[in-house]
Amino acid sequence: MTHFEYIAVAVSIILGLGVIQLLSNLDRVLAQPRRYWLHSAWVFMLFWILVQNWWAFWDLKDIAWNLGYFSLWVTYVSALYLTVLALTKTNSAEVSWEEVYFSRTRRFFGLFGFVVILAVLLTWITLDASLLHPYRYMQYTSIAIFALLFASKRKRLHEVLSILVITFVILSQVIFRLQPGLFENAG
């Protein structure tokens, strides 16, 4: 077993926990009358991001792994898992998902912004990926939008910016991530 295969198991477990959390709450998220379309959109977006991160982890197959790199990547996927919890974990079956969404925007978008910043830094550190790679512009735009959503509770702003960033992220993933190896020879 290679270092990559060994480490990929730990990363896959954490990503898998996020997928399990999302799927195990999907019936509650989509149940009427609690359902809120914007919350549901972010739940599906997080599912996409978790799966895409597992796919993208292939980029790291050839790096020289060490405890520092491992710790940083586990921190990254753990922060992604916490982002999932911020959006889906609730003890009440009675509260609407709109109330949950707007009561947790700071935690959710703060964590999500942190995740994207970590993604930029980690690929730069471990893969020597350029900070000016075209994919980075999607990441930088997402960080800026997450900062705005973190700071605001305005419903219309959340609706417009969320649609914008979700569309932008999905398109960039389709353009850049159809094949693993986005940052191969990226230096």
N, C-alpha and C positions, 0 to 999 in steps of 0.2 A: 504494500500500500504506500502510495506517495504522500508527501506532506499535504499536497493539494487535496487529495482524496480524503485524507483524515480530517482536515480543516473544513472541507465542504460539507461533511456530515454535521458538524456543529452548527454551521451557518444554515444549512437546510432545516435542521430541527427548529431553530428560532423562526425562520421564515414560515415553516410549516405551522408553528403555533399561531402565527398571525392569520394564516389562511383558515385554520380551524376556528379561531375566534370569530372571524368574519362569517364563515359558513354556518356556524352554530347559532349565530344571531340573525341570520338572514330572514328567517320566518318572522321574527319580531320586528325587524327593520321594515319589512314590506307589509306588515299587518295593518289593515284599516281599523280604526280611524287614526291611529298613531303615526302613520307614515308621513314623511316629509320628503319631497322630491330631491331637495338639495342634499340632505343628509344621505339619502339613498345613493345619489350620484357619487358622493365622496366614498361611500362604502365600496361601491363597484370600482372606483378609481384605485382605492387602496388594494383591492384584490389584484387588479392589473399590475400595480407597482410591485407587490410581493412576488408575483409570478415572474415579472420582468427582471427583478433583482436576482432570482434564482438563475434565470437564463443568462444574465449578464455576468454572473460570478465566474463563468467560463473564462472570461478575460484574464483571470488571475491564475490560470493553470501553470504558467511558466515562471512565476516570480519566485525568488528565494525567500521562502516563508521563515519568519522568526516570531518570537513571542510578542514583540511590539506590533508587527503587522496583524497578527492574529487578534490581539487585544483591540486594536483599532477597528477591525472589521466586525468583531463581535459586538463592540459598542455601537457601531452603525446599525446592524440588523436589530439589535435590542432596542435602539431608539425608534426604529421603524415599527417594531412590535408595540412599543408604548404609544405610538401614534394611533395604531389600531385600537388599543384599549381606550384612549382618550375619546374616540368617536363612538365606540360600541358598548362599553361596559357600563351598565346601569343596574341598580338594585330594584328599581321600580318598574312594574309592568304597566303602570297607569299614565306616566308622564309621556307627553308627545315627543317625537324625535326632533321636532322644531325647537322645543324648549331645551332639549339636551344639546342640540347643535349650537345654539346661541349661548348657552351657559358654558360651553367648553371651547369656544373659538380661540381664546388666547392659548390654552394648553395645546389644542390640536395644531393650530398653525405655527405656534412657537416650536413644537416638536418637529413638525413637518419641515419647517425652514431649517432647523438644526440638522435634520437628516440630509437635506439637499446640500447644505454647506459641507457636511462630512463626506458626502459622495464626491464632491469636487476635490476636496483636500486629499481624500484617500486615493483616488485614481491618479492624482498628481504625484503623491508621495510613492505609491507602490508601483504604478505603471509608467511614471514619467509622462503622463498624458498632458498635453498642452492645455494651458488655461485659456487659450484662444481657439480651441477646437470648435467647430460649428455647433456641436451638441451642447457646449457650455452656454450658449446664448439662451437656450431653453431653460437650463438650470438657473442662470442668473435672473431671467425674467420671472421664473417661479419663485425665487427667493424674494424678489421685490413685491410680487403680488401677495405672497404669504405674509409679508410684513404689513401690507395694507389691511389684509383680512384679520390679522392679529390685533391691529389697533382699532378696528371699527366693528360696531354691532349693527350697522345699517343694512337692513335686509336686502334692499335693491343692489347695493354695492357687492354684497356677498353673492347674489345671484349672477350678476353680470361678470364679475371677475372669476368666479368659480367656473362658469361655462367657458370663459376664455382660457383659463389655465388648463382645465381638463382637456379641452380640445387641442390645445397647443402641445401638451405632454403626450397625448395619444398619437398625434401626427408625428411628432419628433421620434417617438418610440418606433413607429412603423417605418419611418424613413431611415433611422440609424440603427435599429436593433433587430431587423429581420434575421440577420445572421449574427451569431456571437462573434466577438472579436473586435468590437468598436474601437478599442484603444490599442490594438496590436500595432506595433511599429508606430506608435503615436508620438514619440519624443520629438 
